[in-house]
Amino acid sequence: MKRLLRLEPMDLIFFLYLVLYFGFSMTTLVSFPFVHSDESWLSALTRDMMAQGSFSVTESSFDLYPREPHAIKTLFHLMQMPLFLAFGYSVGSARLLSLLCSILALLVFYLVVRSLEGPGPERLLAVLFPIFLSLDAQFLYAAHFARQEMVLLLLQMILIYLRVSPGKDQKPWYRTLVPSAVLLGISIGIHPNSFLLAAAFLSYDLFQAFRNRIPLRQPLVLLGATGLSALGYVLLSFWMNPDFLRDYLTYGATLGVTASPLDKVLGVIPFVQKLFYQISGTSYTPDIRWFLLLIHVAFLIVLVLKFTSKMDRLDPSRRTSGLAELALILMVMTLFAIMVIGRYSQPSILFLY
């Protein structure tokens, strides 16, 4: 931690870049992208909650689908409220939360790559990787979009850092467990896609436990703590709406979450095809063909190195290979979790990055 807090020239360069990135993003925050209906109804719900002084309200301006109150995004609205109080109700203030979270996510990603503690090339990569991510069209879109994806991405980055931070192995196991449980608990109050984070990181921790790298009680306790957090939100939702479960499943049926397991699995094929050919309904879909190609190549390289035992020879400290292993498991399990839910939403591609 002391090493991470000691500023070096590369750190100053990256911090300067973040300042410039934030300044330029502020000039285009309102104009890019065009306002989406999701932004309107989410921000309108925040405004209605503030006006009525209650979380148990629904959007007065949205009636495309029946709306029922629930607690599984109340923290997101709570995070938007100070920005509306400070800057008024506008497109810019609604999107500002995502932009701020994107800056913090880039900073944490920088710390993740910087934690590799290598010589000059690794220091340069620590700067270049976050810069490349910040210029990706999908990331830019999410950073200017008044939805919950960028908040969840920030939590995902922090959860990754907790598992690769320097000196992690010398710390008690609960030093990773406690903040992980808190972050996953917070994520449930942001968006139902918190299930993607929970499934991915619990799978990784279980894999580490079976490899005898961490005690088995760590993922088991994390699973229990996350389950209790989810139960708390469900009970709060029942307090807001006694018919919460029925109403939530009825709405979920319109999105495919109650489809058969086979239909959910087969749904991944048209989902990837639409992403590849930039076909979307109401969301902007940038060209991510290079990214799809890149992750398949990276997937094959990591598999070959792992199964030929060359990874350990190339990286005796396991810092780089450990990060690659983490990224691989998170990517696979996130995609698997998307299939389990059956909700193939274009913005969820961000969590595969």
Salt bridges, closest charged atoms under 4 A:
GLU8 OE1 - ARG123 NH1 2.74
ASP11 OD2 - ARG114 NH2 2.89
ASP38 OD2 - HIS36 ND1 3.83
ASP38 OD2 - ARG147 NH1 2.67
GLU39 OE2 - ARG95 NE 2.66
GLU59 OE2 - ARG67 NH2 3.38
GLU117 OE2 - ARG3 NE 3.40
GLU117 OE1 - ARG319 NH2 3.35
GLU149 OE2 - ARG147 NH2 2.48
ASP169 OD1 - LYS168 NZ 3.00
ASP205 OD2 - ARG163 NH2 2.88
ASP243 OD2 - ARG246 NH2 3.37
ASP247 OD1 - ARG246 NE 3.63
ASP287 OD2 - ARG289 NH2 2.90
GLU325 OE1 - ARG213 NH1 2.65
GLU325 OE2 - LYS306 NZ 3.20
GLU325 OE1 - ARG318 NH2 3.53
